[in-house]
Amino acid sequence: MPTHKLNLFFLCLCLSITLSCEIQLILVNNCNHSVWPGTLGNAGQPTPEDGGFHLDAFEETFFDVPPGWSGRIWARKGCCFDKQGKGSCDTGDCGGRLHCQGMSGAPPATVVEMTFGTTRSPLHYYDVSLVDGFNLPVTMKPIGGGIGCGVAGCEVDLNVCCPFKFEERRQGKVVGCKSACLALKTDKYCCTGDYSSPRSCKPTLFSHIFKSICPHAYSFAYDDPTSLRTCRASRYLITFCPPAR
């Protein structure tokens, strides 16, 4: 076999092996307080780590998901659980459970979303969304993956500049910032009803404000061009309270 064809064969073989293996997600808590990550697989997908767990300040962990997996990860704050795993969280709560077991987090919460490719459709898609509001900064970035792979996320604490009407408070303290949809409850801000398409649902004053502060996160439902990332890495780093760049 000619050398160039042999090299191409091994390149394709390596790519095939990479895409058929599981994808590793590394979660780092860079906050100076505990977080309780919640996990949820989309319909027909498994939910990693039974849906949730505790991550102490400056602690990290990892787990694998299969090719083609899609789902979301978010951080819960201010949680208290008993020995049976029952309790509550100030933000991101999932029915008062430590292990969310198929339940999503209550907004406001910063959400990391991802859809991983397969050998037939090799690209991985990932983003950080403020559509459900914000509770703490988070980023997702690939480890390796080649040219074009970028960082998705919101690295700034929006709670300190949250409009008064959007504030989520617990015991007088701002613990989260609601989305315009959650705070104002109109079709215009929720991209529903007459505003349920990309043509009719446009950025609002509030989404422009959030976008100016967090340019690499979704600020409203159809904020794809500057928020959705693509890559082919086999490992991804999700950091809560990432250091300022």
Secondary structure, 3 states (H helix, E strand, C coil): CCHHHHHHHHHHHHHHHHHHCCEEEEEEECCCCCEEEEEEECCCCCCHHHHECCECCCCEEEEEECCCCEEEEEEEECCEECCCCEEECCECCCCCECCCCCCCCCCCCCEEEEECCCCCCCCEEEEEECCCCECCCEEEEECCCCCCCCCEEECCCHHHHCCHHHEEEECCEEEEECCHHHHHCCHHHHCCHHHCCCCCCCCCHHHHHHHHHCCECECCCCCCCCCCEEECCCEEEEEECCCCC
